[in-house]
Amino acid sequence: MTIDKKQQGTDLEIILTGRLDTTTAPQLEAELKQSINGVTSLVMDFAGLEYISSAGLRVLLSAQKVMNKQGSMVVRHANETIMEVFEVTGFTDILTVE
């Protein structure tokens, strides 16, 4: 998985490509912990993300909890497979998905 970041002031966009799974979730978690302080708008761009596992969902959930306190988080461009995972797990009720 590759992680690209675009930050303007307190707006942060994280662009993911590849697979967010048990192997790569710690990489995203570390990146978010390092980058999320002071951010009021977090956009997760999943256009290039092919797959997400429960480990990836856990990272998203912890990011959402932080952003609930300091701003907003949006997931964009999730494919059908990832949307199905979000719907089955109830994450569509927790996350803002565009």
C-alpha positions in Angstrom: 0.0 0.0 0.0 1.2 3.5 -0.7 0.1 6.6 1.4 0.2 10.0 -0.2 -0.6 13.1 1.9 -1.7 16.6 0.9 -2.0 19.1 3.7 -3.1 22.7 3.5 -3.3 24.4 6.9 -5.6 22.3 9.1 -7.0 20.3 6.1 -5.4 16.9 5.5 -6.0 14.5 2.6 -4.7 10.9 2.8 -4.7 9.1 -0.5 -4.4 5.3 -0.3 -3.4 2.9 -3.1 -3.4 -0.9 -2.8 -4.6 -3.0 0.1 -5.3 -1.9 3.6 -4.9 -5.1 5.6 -3.1 -6.7 8.6 0.3 -6.0 7.0 -0.3 -2.4 6.0 -2.7 -1.1 8.7 0.1 -0.3 11.2 1.8 1.9 8.5 -1.4 3.9 8.1 -2.0 4.0 11.9 1.6 5.4 12.4 1.1 8.0 9.6 -2.2 9.2 11.1 -0.8 9.5 14.6 2.1 11.6 13.3 -0.1 13.8 11.0 -3.5 14.2 12.6 -2.6 16.7 15.4 -4.2 20.0 14.8 -6.2 18.8 11.7 -9.8 19.9 11.6 -10.7 18.3 8.2 -9.5 14.8 7.3 -10.3 13.3 3.9 -9.5 9.7 3.2 -9.3 9.1 -0.6 -9.9 5.5 -1.4 -10.0 5.8 -5.2 -6.9 3.6 -5.5 -7.7 1.3 -2.6 -8.6 -2.3 -3.7 -9.3 -4.0 -0.4 -9.8 -3.3 3.3 -9.6 -5.9 6.2 -10.8 -5.7 9.8 -7.4 -4.3 10.7 -8.0 -1.4 8.3 -11.4 -0.9 9.7 -9.9 -0.6 13.2 -7.5 2.1 12.0 -10.4 4.0 10.4 -12.5 3.7 13.6 -9.7 5.1 15.8 -9.1 8.0 13.3 -12.9 8.8 13.3 -12.9 8.9 17.2 -10.0 11.4 17.2 -11.6 13.5 14.4 -15.0 13.5 16.2 -13.2 15.6 18.9 -11.3 18.0 16.7 -13.2 18.2 13.4 -14.5 16.0 10.6 -13.5 13.0 8.6 -14.8 11.9 5.2 -14.1 8.8 3.2 -14.2 9.4 -0.6 -14.2 7.2 -3.7 -14.6 3.8 -2.0 -15.2 1.1 -4.6 -18.1 -1.4 -4.5 -16.2 -4.0 -2.6 -15.1 -1.6 0.2 -18.6 -0.1 0.3 -20.0 -3.6 0.8 -17.6 -4.2 3.7 -18.7 -0.8 5.2 -22.4 -1.7 4.9 -22.0 -5.3 6.3 -20.0 -4.0 9.3 -22.2 -1.0 10.0 -19.4 1.4 9.2 -21.8 3.4 6.9 -23.5 4.5 10.1 -20.2 5.5 11.7 -18.3 7.1 8.8 -19.2 9.9 6.4 -18.8 8.2 3.0 -19.0 10.3 -0.2 
